[in-house]
Amino acid sequence: MSDVPPNALRALEELADVSRETLPEVIEALSHYLALLSKWQPKINLVSSASLAEVWTRHVVDSAQLWPLLPAGTKTITDLGSGAGFPGLVLAILGKGQEGFKVHLVESDGRKCAFLREVIRATGAPAEVHNKRIEALAPWPSDVVTARALASLGKLLPLAAPFLSDGGIALFLKGKSAKSELTAARDWGTFEVEVTPSRTDPEAAVIKLSRLSPAP
């Protein structure tokens, strides 16, 4: 765990629901993930190259902050527009070993899907890749739907709502436009919202939405 920045390690210890005995296994899996990210990055633009210097904070901890917000008993997560796997693959690695836990990664870019499958193979993460556009999929019931840097809330809600099971929630990582996006998203329908300040960016937030109902 020596390669993990101390601030990132402290954050992961706090956020991840794992014992001190299990934490090294989680860090090892995440390290394998990031090693593959560095290997594939020159061939595929998976993340901003500028963010690689702070990849543990900018991408791993940023994704892991969703973990304590998952409802108790969460089994199925659907991550829309997974890209390089943030937050979906990080959540899958954190949930490794939990019975029945699975993350569905939805990504239309075939090259990124190949990367995601390689990380799953290398880490044993409980995840499945769906190489299709979101609109082309027949939705399955999910306890949680996640997305990061995919689209505005107004565009995300009609994509996410069909996947949510009764009582399911959406968790979206959003930047400084979160407040204005929430206002605009009211045109789509009704929902309950909770806003949690981001742990990694003072201008960002995690938007938790529940009881989604499109306007008639």
QUIFEN-V198254 format. One record per backbone hydrogen bond with DSSP energy under -1.0 kcal/mol. NH is the residue of the N-H (numbers start at 1). CO is the residue of the C=O. Records with the same first field share a line. If there is no record, write none. Layout:
NH: CO, CO
This chain:
4: 1
9: 5
10: 6
11: 7
12: 8
13: 9
14: 10
15: 11
16: 12
18: 16
23: 19
26: 22
27: 23
28: 24
29: 25
30: 26
31: 27
32: 28
33: 29
34: 30
35: 31
36: 32
37: 33
38: 34
39: 35
40: 36
41: 37
43: 40
44: 40
46: 44
51: 48
52: 49
54: 51
55: 52
58: 54
59: 55
60: 55
61: 56
62: 57
63: 59
64: 60
65: 61
66: 63
67: 64
69: 66
70: 67
74: 71
77: 102
78: 144
79: 104
80: 146
82: 106
85: 82
89: 85
90: 85
91: 87
92: 88
93: 89
94: 90
95: 91
98: 95
101: 98
102: 75
103: 126
104: 77
105: 128
106: 79
107: 130
113: 109
114: 110
115: 111
116: 112
117: 113
118: 114
119: 115
120: 116
121: 117
122: 118
123: 119
124: 120
127: 125
128: 103
130: 105
132: 130
136: 133
137: 134
142: 163
143: 76
144: 76
145: 169
146: 78
147: 171
156: 152
157: 153
160: 156
161: 157
163: 160
164: 161
165: 142
168: 165
169: 143
170: 209
171: 145
172: 207
173: 147
174: 205
178: 175
181: 177
182: 178
183: 179
184: 180
185: 181
187: 184
188: 185
190: 213
192: 210
194: 208
196: 206
198: 204
204: 201
205: 174
206: 196
207: 172
208: 194
209: 170
210: 192
213: 190
215: 188
